[in-house]
Amino acid sequence: MATRRWLPPNEPTGDDERLAFLAHEIRNLVGTASVAFEVLKTGNVGVGGSTGSVLQRSLSALRDLITRSVDEVRLRHSVRDRSRFELDEFIAELAPAAVLEAGARGLNFHLAGGALDARVDADRPVLTAVVTNLLQNAFKFTRPGSSVTLRGSATADHVLIAVEDECGGLPDGTIDDLFRPFEQRSADRTGLGLGLTMCRWGTEVNGGLISARNLPEHGCVFTVGLPRV
């Protein structure tokens, strides 16, 4: 049977974990910028197109991450830059970078919207980091040649952002462990084991909850739920 967990708030982290968190975010942004740069080097796309936009957004986000001292903003549960924005527009902005990353890994990426007029009040850079980390986690564990899907939807009270992968499913009893700091669930040790923990922190500071659902023999679905404006 599929397993679903709505995760409770976690305790504040120590200084070492804060530093590791900041390093993790910088690593993600530099990685996305590097993928975009490699595509631009081929000469098959122009710098003024979507790939150039991905590179520009990654560099801008890296600059903002450093100047805002985001380690303190996120990890001390103090969201300072809330704004209201449409869910579909937010998800569409993430698609170009996701397409590049999926292509570099030999995967398919699907975007599913359909939440017209659904709006959220959140710290947009923090929420962007949350969804980006969910996508990168999905790309890392999804089997070659299969797909990752980013989906936005809404109920009367909530907006939902879901990332579905095709990792083959999880062993029973492992979902709660995914969100522990420095937890790594594969032989690939290139990451810090903080991606899903960061997703939990970033969701909670925006007043939301994150859930994980196991699809046996298929994959996983990670869903961020936030209050709907």
WOBEL-V422774 format. One record per residue. N is the residue number from 1. D_FIRST is the distance of its C-alpha to the first C-alpha in Angstrom with 2 decimals. Layout:
n = [N | N]
d_first = [D_FIRST | D_FIRST]
This chain:
n = [1 | 2 | 3 | 4 | 5 | 6 | 7 | 8 | 9 | 10 | 11 | 12 | 13 | 14 | 15 | 16 | 17 | 18 | 19 | 20 | 21 | 22 | 23 | 24 | 25 | 26 | 27 | 28 | 29 | 30 | 31 | 32 | 33 | 34 | 35 | 36 | 37 | 38 | 39 | 40 | 41 | 42 | 43 | 44 | 45 | 46 | 47 | 48 | 49 | 50 | 51 | 52 | 53 | 54 | 55 | 56 | 57 | 58 | 59 | 60 | 61 | 62 | 63 | 64 | 65 | 66 | 67 | 68 | 69 | 70 | 71 | 72 | 73 | 74 | 75 | 76 | 77 | 78 | 79 | 80 | 81 | 82 | 83 | 84 | 85 | 86 | 87 | 88 | 89 | 90 | 91 | 92 | 93 | 94 | 95 | 96 | 97 | 98 | 99 | 100 | 101 | 102 | 103 | 104 | 105 | 106 | 107 | 108 | 109 | 110 | 111 | 112 | 113 | 114 | 115 | 116 | 117 | 118 | 119 | 120 | 121 | 122 | 123 | 124 | 125 | 126 | 127 | 128 | 129 | 130 | 131 | 132 | 133 | 134 | 135 | 136 | 137 | 138 | 139 | 140 | 141 | 142 | 143 | 144 | 145 | 146 | 147 | 148 | 149 | 150 | 151 | 152 | 153 | 154 | 155 | 156 | 157 | 158 | 159 | 160 | 161 | 162 | 163 | 164 | 165 | 166 | 167 | 168 | 169 | 170 | 171 | 172 | 173 | 174 | 175 | 176 | 177 | 178 | 179 | 180 | 181 | 182 | 183 | 184 | 185 | 186 | 187 | 188 | 189 | 190 | 191 | 192 | 193 | 194 | 195 | 196 | 197 | 198 | 199 | 200 | 201 | 202 | 203 | 204 | 205 | 206 | 207 | 208 | 209 | 210 | 211 | 212 | 213 | 214 | 215 | 216 | 217 | 218 | 219 | 220 | 221 | 222 | 223 | 224 | 225 | 226 | 227 | 228 | 229]
d_first = [0.00 | 3.78 | 6.35 | 9.71 | 13.03 | 16.47 | 18.82 | 22.09 | 25.47 | 26.48 | 29.92 | 32.82 | 33.24 | 36.30 | 38.91 | 37.60 | 34.18 | 36.01 | 38.08 | 35.16 | 33.41 | 36.56 | 36.91 | 33.35 | 34.15 | 37.47 | 35.90 | 33.45 | 36.32 | 38.66 | 36.07 | 35.63 | 39.40 | 39.95 | 37.74 | 39.65 | 42.95 | 42.26 | 41.59 | 44.81 | 46.75 | 46.16 | 48.40 | 46.24 | 45.34 | 47.59 | 47.38 | 47.62 | 44.38 | 40.71 | 40.64 | 43.63 | 41.95 | 38.93 | 41.41 | 43.35 | 40.37 | 39.15 | 42.63 | 43.09 | 39.84 | 40.92 | 44.24 | 42.73 | 40.35 | 43.37 | 45.74 | 43.37 | 42.41 | 38.78 | 37.76 | 39.40 | 38.25 | 34.54 | 34.26 | 36.49 | 34.56 | 37.55 | 36.89 | 40.39 | 40.19 | 38.12 | 38.65 | 37.30 | 36.01 | 34.11 | 30.50 | 31.03 | 34.13 | 32.46 | 29.65 | 32.26 | 34.29 | 31.57 | 31.17 | 34.28 | 33.44 | 29.85 | 31.34 | 33.72 | 31.18 | 28.85 | 31.92 | 33.12 | 29.91 | 29.74 | 26.75 | 26.45 | 26.18 | 25.32 | 26.37 | 25.09 | 27.08 | 27.87 | 28.39 | 32.14 | 34.15 | 31.27 | 32.89 | 32.00 | 34.33 | 33.55 | 35.14 | 34.70 | 35.27 | 32.70 | 30.07 | 31.09 | 30.55 | 27.04 | 25.93 | 27.98 | 26.29 | 22.79 | 24.17 | 25.86 | 22.80 | 20.98 | 24.10 | 24.29 | 20.91 | 20.39 | 21.41 | 25.00 | 25.61 | 22.35 | 21.96 | 21.47 | 21.42 | 22.96 | 22.43 | 24.30 | 23.75 | 24.95 | 24.64 | 27.68 | 27.40 | 25.51 | 25.50 | 22.33 | 22.51 | 19.45 | 19.44 | 16.92 | 17.34 | 16.60 | 16.48 | 14.10 | 11.18 | 11.38 | 11.36 | 9.46 | 11.78 | 13.72 | 13.23 | 16.04 | 18.27 | 18.39 | 20.74 | 23.18 | 26.62 | 27.46 | 23.99 | 23.70 | 20.79 | 22.69 | 26.09 | 27.43 | 29.40 | 31.37 | 29.84 | 30.28 | 26.70 | 27.42 | 25.93 | 22.73 | 24.75 | 27.32 | 24.82 | 23.91 | 27.64 | 28.66 | 26.19 | 27.23 | 30.93 | 30.55 | 29.14 | 25.55 | 22.08 | 19.69 | 15.90 | 13.45 | 10.07 | 8.28 | 7.94 | 7.29 | 10.72 | 12.09 | 12.70 | 12.55 | 13.89 | 16.38 | 17.93 | 21.29 | 22.25 | 25.97 | 28.28 | 29.77 | 33.55]
